[in-house]
């Protein structure tokens, strides 16, 4: 049993023991789980609770975050145990995210490891299409109100990163969940926007989420220009993925 688990067990407030019993496990994932955290990172935490347990106070998890991560803002994702097992059975991309990166904070029954390896991820074409559809709605939102530019620029970041993470199942040596996954895909031309432009969209997303000051250079023209370069590239990416799915290609990570 890890020292993190011992810390959790021996610091438990016994007056709240019934609430603690509803929590099956807590895990760090994301940039911290990958060892890639920087000044922009949150602390992504997965909290698994018994299905039907109802609302659990976030303090139950936050109070047991190791002190070396206390300076990071926690972002807790709550999942019932049944739903998480379903995601592993279905081979959903988030299940692979957890399988590859999750670090236990509290896992007395080894819940996550007992789920084993997720089924092969099959929905990469559909997931790319879904996020591409959201992306194609951006010009009309900008046209409706040019003051939407910062929010829509942030949406570019969300869509592009999720599209790249989905495509990485086929176009990378291993699924890539990193912040810069759009720039790591093989078998397709380089992402048509620069890293600097991508970082501006990322800053807009963080401004929308965290109430930070957005970049002053973001205009509706910037967002439309970025969209117009990305749109045909994503169409090409979708075509590549469809061809590879037709050939029955399976990611080598699944065979490990």
C-alpha positions, 0 to 999 in steps of 0.5 A, a space after each residue: 500500500 502506497 504512502 499516499 493511501 496510508 496518508 488518506 486512511 490515517 487522516 480520515 475524520 471518523 465523524 464522516 466515515 459514512 461519507 468516506 465509505 461512499 468513495 471507492 478511489 481517487 486518482 490524479 491524471 492529466 498533465 500531473 499524471 504525465 509528469 508534464 505539469 507547468 504554470 498553466 496546469 490544474 490538478 485533475 483528480 478522478 473521484 470514483 464513488 459507489 453508484 447511487 451514492 449521491 453528492 459527496 463533499 469535494 473536501 473529502 478528496 481535496 483534504 488528501 491531496 499531497 502537499 506537493 500539489 497543494 499549489 495547483 487548483 484541483 479539478 475533480 471529475 466525479 464518476 460512479 463505479 458502474 459508469 466507469 466500468 462501462 467506459 472501460 468495456 466500451 473502450 472510450 477514450 477517457 478510459 484509455 486516458 486513465 489507464 495510461 496516466 492515473 496515479 492513485 491517491 486513494 485506492 484501497 481495493 485497487 479498483 482502477 487496476 482491477 478494471 484492466 485494460 480498456 477495450 480497443 477505442 473504436 469511435 475515433 472517426 465519430 468523435 472527430 466528426 462530433 468535435 468538427 461539427 462544433 468547430 464549424 459552428 464558430 463562424 456563425 457565432 462570430 457573425 452573430 456577435 463579434 464580442 464572442 471572439 474570446 469564447 470562440 477562440 477558446 472553443 477552437 482549442 477544446 475542439 482541436 485538442 480533442 480531435 487530435 487526441 482521438 486521431 492519435 489512437 491511429 496516427 501516433 505510436 501511442 495515444 497522446 493526451 498532451 496539451 500539444 497533441 495537434 502538433 504530434 500527428 503523423 501521416 498528415 501535413 503539419 497542423 496549419 496553425 502555429 504553436 503561438 496561435 494555438 497557445 493564444 486559443 488556449 489562453 482564451 479557454 483558460 480566461 473563460 474558465 478561470 476568469 483570467 484576462 484574455 489576450 488583448 490581440 484576439 479579434 473576430 478576424 483572428 478566430 475566422 482566419 484560424 478556423 479557415 485554415 483548420 477546417 480543410 485540414 480536419 476534413 483531410 484528417 477525417 478522410 485518413 482516419 476513415 480509410 484506416 478504419 476501413 483497413 481494420 487498423 488497430 492501435 499497437 497500444 491495445 496489443 501490449 
